[in-house]
Amino acid sequence: MTAITTIRIDHSTLPERFDRARPDAVAEVIEVTLRKDGINAEASDVISHLKIELPTAQLVAAAAVLAELQVI
């Protein structure tokens, strides 16, 4: 069994270049970007925040990608 990490990102903290009115689209952009970098992530909009789930073993790599996107 693989350990899973969940990252939550509040909508209000997203950079202005992301369309906060379409959090589902933002989640899709984040998921696609992570997957392009080989990170097996799933991102979704959960009413008050974005939820990103990924294998804990890929957390460091995911954090680097999310920092590049300026969402963390």
C-alpha positions as CSV (number, residue, x, y, z in Angstrom):
1,M,0.0,0.0,0.0
2,T,1.3,3.5,-0.9
3,A,1.1,6.3,1.6
4,I,-0.9,9.3,0.2
5,T,-0.5,12.9,1.0
6,T,-3.2,15.6,0.7
7,I,-2.3,19.2,0.0
8,R,-5.0,21.8,0.4
9,I,-4.8,25.2,-1.2
10,D,-7.3,27.9,-0.3
11,H,-8.9,29.6,-3.4
12,S,-8.1,33.0,-2.0
13,T,-4.3,32.3,-2.0
14,L,-4.1,31.5,-5.7
15,P,-2.1,34.0,-7.8
16,E,-4.2,36.4,-9.8
17,R,-3.2,34.8,-13.1
18,F,-5.4,31.9,-12.2
19,D,-9.2,32.3,-12.8
20,R,-10.5,32.0,-9.2
21,A,-14.0,31.9,-10.6
22,R,-13.2,28.6,-12.2
23,P,-11.4,26.5,-9.5
24,D,-12.1,23.3,-11.4
25,A,-10.1,24.6,-14.3
26,V,-7.3,25.7,-11.9
27,A,-7.3,22.2,-10.4
28,E,-7.0,20.7,-13.9
29,V,-4.0,23.0,-14.8
30,I,-2.3,22.0,-11.6
31,E,-2.9,18.3,-12.1
32,V,-1.7,18.3,-15.7
33,T,1.4,20.2,-14.7
34,L,2.2,17.8,-11.9
35,R,1.6,14.8,-14.2
36,K,3.9,16.2,-16.9
37,D,6.7,16.2,-14.3
38,G,6.0,12.5,-13.5
39,I,4.0,13.1,-10.3
40,N,1.0,10.8,-10.0
41,A,-1.4,13.5,-8.6
42,E,-5.1,14.1,-8.6
43,A,-6.3,17.6,-8.1
44,S,-9.9,18.7,-7.6
45,D,-12.0,21.6,-6.4
46,V,-13.6,21.0,-3.0
47,I,-15.9,24.0,-2.4
48,S,-13.6,26.1,-0.2
49,H,-10.2,24.9,-1.5
50,L,-8.3,22.8,-4.0
51,K,-7.3,19.3,-3.0
52,I,-4.3,17.6,-4.4
53,E,-3.6,14.0,-3.6
54,L,-0.4,12.3,-4.4
55,P,1.9,9.5,-3.2
56,T,3.9,10.7,-0.2
57,A,7.1,9.5,-1.9
58,Q,6.6,12.2,-4.5
59,L,5.9,15.1,-2.1
60,V,9.2,16.8,-2.4
61,A,9.0,16.8,-6.2
62,A,5.4,18.0,-6.1
63,A,6.3,20.8,-3.7
64,A,8.9,22.0,-6.1
65,V,6.4,22.1,-9.0
66,L,3.8,23.8,-6.9
67,A,6.4,26.4,-5.8
68,E,7.2,27.1,-9.5
69,L,3.5,27.6,-10.1
70,Q,3.5,30.0,-7.1
71,V,0.6,28.2,-5.4
72,I,2.6,27.4,-2.3
